[in-house]
């Protein structure tokens, strides 16, 4: 009888203590931050209860981690998450310098969500925002309803919202719809 009780206690305690492997969570914030960068990228590990091991990285590091080009605690199996989500981002070798280069059309378009014109000189491309330095009230409401973003200045597009955003910014009908929101 003692063995049965010990076995039951062991099973219960083992099931409580079991932690599934942490899964990576990636995100982006579209706001002018440190070093005048328009986007800030973040990596987390989700242990099933909370997001842990937050790391803010630059665009090149982010793409290298998410694409599996670099080994990382956020991508130890070196899975190309961009490929898994059908996002056109990759690392390619520059034919002249033979150095790895980042190519990511969706990331290059993220600034357009927030700005109507590029915030720095030397780029005449138009953004999708209906206000000069932030989305219009209707666009802000849309970002909240679709992605859960309350404040464009402080919130990250995280996890599924991040991947949805990466798909959306390359979809011409989504872009037209977003521009039309007042």
N, C-alpha and C positions, 0 to 999 in steps of 0.2 A: 504494500500500500504506500509506503514511503517513497518507493521508486516512481510510482505513478504520479504522486503529488509533485515530486521533483521534476519529472518530465513535463507535467502541465505547466509548472512555474517557468521552466526553461523555455518552453514554446511561447508562452505569453511574453516573457521578457525579450526573447529574440525577435518576436514580431514587432514589438514596440521600439526596439533599438535599431531595427533595420532601416537604413536610409537608402533610398534609391539613388543611383548615380545622378549627380547634378547635371543639368542640361544648360547649354549656353543660352543667353538672352542678349541680343544685340539691339542697339538703338542709336538715334540721332536727335540732336536738338538744333533747330534752325534759328540761330540767334548769334549776333556778333559777340564773340567771347574773347578769350585770351589771345594775344598776338593778332588781333583783328581777324580771326578766322570766322567765317560765316556759319560754319557747321561744327558741331562738337559731337564726336562719336564716343559711345560707351559700350563696354562689355560687362556682363554680370554672369554669375552662375546662380541658377535657380535650384535650390536643394529640395523643393517641394513645399516649402513653407515661406521662405523669404529669399530675396535677391541678395547675394553675397559677392565678395571679391570684386567690387566696382573698380573699373579701370577706364579712365578717360584717355583716349588716344587720338592721334591725328588721322587724317584720311588715308594716307598710305599704309600706316600700321594697321588700321582697321580692315582695309581691303585684304591685306596679306594674312591677317588672322582669320577672317571670315571665309576667304577662298581656300584656306588650308595650305597656303604657300609657306607660311611660318608655323612651326609647332607652337602650341600655346595651351595653357590650362583651360582656355575657353574653347579650344578645338583640338584636343589631344589626338583624335583620330584623323585629323587633317582632311576633314570633309569639306568639299566645296559647296557651302550653303547657297551661294549665288546660283550655282548650276541647279541645285535642288529646287530653288524657287523660280527658275527661269528668268533670272535677272542678268542683264548684259554687263557684267563686271568681271574683270580678269587681270592677271598679271602677264605681261608679254615682255619679250626681250627686245630692247632697242637695237636695231640693226647696226647702228654706228658705234654706240658706246658699249654695247653688249651688257648693259645693266638692266635689271628688271624695272619695268615701268607699270604704273597703275592706269588702267583704262576703265572708266565706269560712267556711262552716260547718265543713269538715274541720279547718282550722287552729284554730278555736275549741274543737275537741274534743280536740286532741292532749294536753292536760294530763291527761286521764282515763287515759291509758296508764300514767302514773307514780303518780298519787295516788288515794287512796280518797275523799278529800274535798278540795275546793278549798283550796289552801294559804293563802289570804288571806281576810279577812272579806268579807261582802256577796255571797256566792254559796253557796247551800245545795245546789247540784247535786252528785250523787254521781259519783265517778270509777269506773274499772273495775279498778283495782289491788286486790289482796287484802291488801296491807300498807299501812300508813298513808302513808309517804313514798316508797315505791318498790315496784316489782312484786315479787310473791312469787317464790321460787326457780324454781318451775315456769313462771311467766310470763316470767322472765328467760331461761330456757332456750328458751322459745318465741320470744322476740324475737331470740335468737341464731340459732336454726334458720331462721326465716322471713326475717329482715332483715339478719342478720350483725352485730347489735348485741351486743358483749361486755359493755360497761359503760354503763348508761343515763346515768350522769353525764357521760361523756366522749365517747361515740361519736355521730356523726351518722348519721341515716337518709339515705343518699346515692343519687342517681340512680334506678335502677329500684326500689330499696327505698323511697325517698321516695314515688314515685308509687304503689307498691303500698300503702303505709301510708295515703296520702291517700284511696285507694278504700276500704280496709278500715275506717277509722274512721267511715264513713257506712253500713256494711253491718250491719244488725241481727243477722244470724246470726253474723258475725265477732265482734261485740261480746259476744253471749251466750257464744260459745265462749271468748273471752279471759277473761271474768269467771269462767267455770267452772274455769279452770286454777288449781290450788292450788300 
